[in-house]
Amino acid sequence: QVRLVESGGGLVQPGGSLRLSCATSGVIFSITAMGWYRQAPGKERELVARLTTGGNTNYTDSVKGRFTISRDNAKNTVYLQMNNLKPADTAVYYCRATGTVLKYDYWGQGTQVTVSS
């Protein structure tokens, strides 16, 4: 059974930091591309950051220089370090696991991030 469990969300003031984690099980993590997406109220889900198995990253323009995606293959976990958070970053953040050899695509349940003073 595949599980993606996000954690680390919460309420933070503008300019603050949070670190999201997504622990996976049931997938071969080393051959799985990982991504973080977010969905704000009334908006479509959007890609925030993606990390390939080869270590290549891409970020949406609004988070470049503030967010960093990383992975720990030994822990089957992907992280999203978010610095200098802004109210516009408020959303539910989802983890996504996409197979690069085997065909699969899984989502986590989401974790709420709220940036407010």
N, C-alpha and C positions, 0 to 999 in steps of 0.2 A: 504494500500500500504506500502510495506516494504522499508525503506530507511536506508542506512548506509553512513554517511558523514564523511570522514576523513578531518582532518585539522592539521596544525602545522608543515608541512614540510618546507623545504627551504634550503638555502645555509649556511653551517657552516664550520669553519676551523677545521682541525684535532685537537682532544682534546676537542672540544666543546660539547655542549649538545643541545638536542631538546626534546620537549615533544609532541608526537602525540596524537590526540584525535579522537575517532570514536563515533559519536552520532548516536544512533539507534532510529528508530520509526517503529511501525507496528509489532514488535515481543514482546513476553513476555520475557523481558530481564532477569528476575530472573531464568528462566529455559533454558537459552541460553548460550552455551559455546562460548567464544570469542577468536579470535586469530588474530595475526599480521603475515603477510607474506610479502615477498619482492621479487622483480624480477629486476635483473640487466641486462643491455643490453647484449644480446647474451646468457643469462643463463636462466635456468628454475626457475619458482617460487618456493620459499622455505619457510618453516615454520621458523619464527623468535621466536615467543613466543605464548603460549596458556594458557588460564586460564579457568578452569572449574567452574561450578556453585558452587561447594563445596570449591573452593579456591585453588585447586591444580594447580601448574604451571609447565610448562616445556619450556626450552629454547634450541635453537640450540647452540652447543658448542662455536661457535665464538663470541657469545654475552653474555655468562654467566659472571656475575660479573659487567657488564656494563649496561645492559638493565633491566628494571623492568616493568612488565605488571601489571596493576591494573584495578579495575572496581568500578564504583559508581552506584549501582542499583537504587538509588533514581533519578539519572540523566540519566539512560539508556545509560551510556557512558563507554567506555573502553579506557584506556590510555597506552601509551608506553613511558616511560621515558628512554631516550638514552643518556648515558654519555660516555665521552672519545671516541668520535666518530672517526672512521678511514676512510680513502678513500675507503676501501673495503666495507664499509657500504652503499656506494652510490647505490641507487636503488629507484624504485617506491615501496612504502609501501602500502599494502592493508589490510583492515580490513575484517574479516570473522565472520559470525554469524551462528552457527550450533545448531539446535534444539536438545534438549536432551530428550524430551518427545514427542513433535510433530516433525514430520520429515520435516525439512527445512534446507536450506544451502544457504546463501546469501553473496555476496561480495560487498564491496564498490568500488568507482571509482578509488581509489589510490591517493597518495600524494607523490610528488617527494622529496627525500632527497639527497642532494649533499654535499659531504664532500671534500673540496678542499681548498688549500691555494692560 
